[in-house]
Amino acid sequence: MASKSNAKALRTPSLTHPTTPDQSRLDAATETFRMLSDPTRLHILWILTENEADVTALTEACGASRTAVSQHLAKLRFTGLVDTRRDGRRIIYRIRDGHLARLVREGLNHADHLVTGEPAHE
């Protein structure tokens, strides 16, 4: 009999999850949205939807201080929204998964409609 974690690993990932959200899913989504609610964190995640990056590249792209970027990355890592890998002495950050990347892009696409006045679409 396969363990629960083995069964989870054997499932094919999907883009949609047609489940009625229970409290644990609502809480997890709320925490994700909370992490997206800071402009610097959202900017960092948007950058990471395009490519992996280290703190120096993220600092330059965001225009925030190195300290601020490092603190935001620590929060994003702690909450599981970014992963890291080592490249020599550098730590390279990447967005955790495709769902999060699509969520970030869609949030900014929605914002573009609000800012430009472009009509909404389905």
C-alpha positions in Angstrom: 0.0 0.0 0.0 1.5 3.4 -1.0 1.9 6.0 1.6 0.1 9.3 1.3 3.2 11.2 0.2 4.0 8.5 -2.4 0.5 8.7 -3.8 0.8 12.5 -4.0 4.1 12.2 -5.9 2.6 9.7 -8.4 -0.3 12.0 -9.4 0.0 13.9 -12.6 0.2 17.7 -12.0 -2.7 19.6 -13.4 -3.5 23.3 -14.2 -6.9 23.2 -12.6 -8.1 21.6 -9.4 -11.9 21.4 -9.4 -12.5 21.2 -5.7 -14.7 23.2 -3.5 -12.3 25.1 -1.3 -12.3 23.9 2.4 -10.9 26.0 5.2 -7.3 24.8 4.8 -7.3 25.7 1.1 -8.9 29.1 1.8 -6.2 29.7 4.5 -3.4 28.7 2.1 -4.7 30.9 -0.6 -5.1 33.8 1.8 -1.5 33.5 2.9 -0.4 33.5 -0.7 -2.4 36.6 -1.5 -1.0 38.2 1.7 2.5 37.6 0.4 1.5 39.1 -3.0 0.1 42.3 -1.3 3.5 44.0 -1.0 4.7 45.8 -4.1 8.3 44.9 -3.7 7.5 41.2 -3.2 5.1 41.2 -6.2 7.8 42.8 -8.3 10.4 40.2 -7.2 8.0 37.4 -8.0 7.2 39.0 -11.4 10.9 39.1 -12.2 11.2 35.5 -11.2 8.3 34.5 -13.6 10.8 35.3 -16.4 14.1 33.9 -15.1 15.9 32.8 -12.0 18.0 35.6 -10.4 20.3 36.3 -7.5 19.9 39.1 -4.9 22.1 41.5 -6.9 20.0 41.1 -10.1 16.8 41.4 -8.1 18.0 44.5 -6.3 19.0 46.2 -9.6 15.7 45.2 -11.3 13.5 46.3 -8.4 15.2 49.4 -7.4 14.9 48.5 -3.8 17.7 48.2 -1.3 19.7 45.0 -1.0 18.5 44.7 2.6 14.9 45.1 1.7 15.2 42.6 -1.2 16.9 40.1 1.0 14.2 40.4 3.7 11.5 39.9 1.2 13.2 36.9 -0.3 13.5 35.4 3.2 9.7 35.8 3.6 9.0 34.3 0.2 11.3 31.4 0.9 9.8 30.8 4.3 6.3 30.7 2.9 7.4 28.4 0.1 6.8 30.8 -2.8 10.4 30.7 -4.0 13.0 28.0 -4.1 16.8 28.4 -4.1 19.8 26.7 -5.5 23.5 27.4 -5.0 25.7 28.5 -7.9 29.2 28.8 -6.5 29.0 31.5 -3.8 25.7 32.9 -5.1 22.2 31.8 -4.1 19.8 31.7 -7.1 16.1 32.2 -6.5 13.3 30.9 -8.7 9.5 31.0 -8.4 8.1 27.9 -6.8 5.6 26.7 -9.5 3.6 27.5 -12.5 0.4 28.2 -10.6 2.1 31.0 -8.7 3.7 32.4 -11.9 0.3 32.5 -13.7 -1.3 34.1 -10.6 1.4 36.8 -10.6 1.1 37.4 -14.3 -2.7 37.5 -14.2 -2.7 39.9 -11.3 -0.5 42.3 -13.2 -2.5 41.8 -16.4 -5.6 42.8 -14.4 -3.8 45.8 -13.1 -2.9 46.8 -16.6 -6.6 46.9 -17.5 -7.3 49.1 -14.4 -4.4 51.5 -15.2 -4.9 51.8 -19.0 -8.7 51.5 -19.0 -8.6 48.7 -21.5 -12.0 46.9 -21.5 -12.3 43.7 -19.4 -12.5 40.3 -21.2 -13.2 36.7 -20.4 
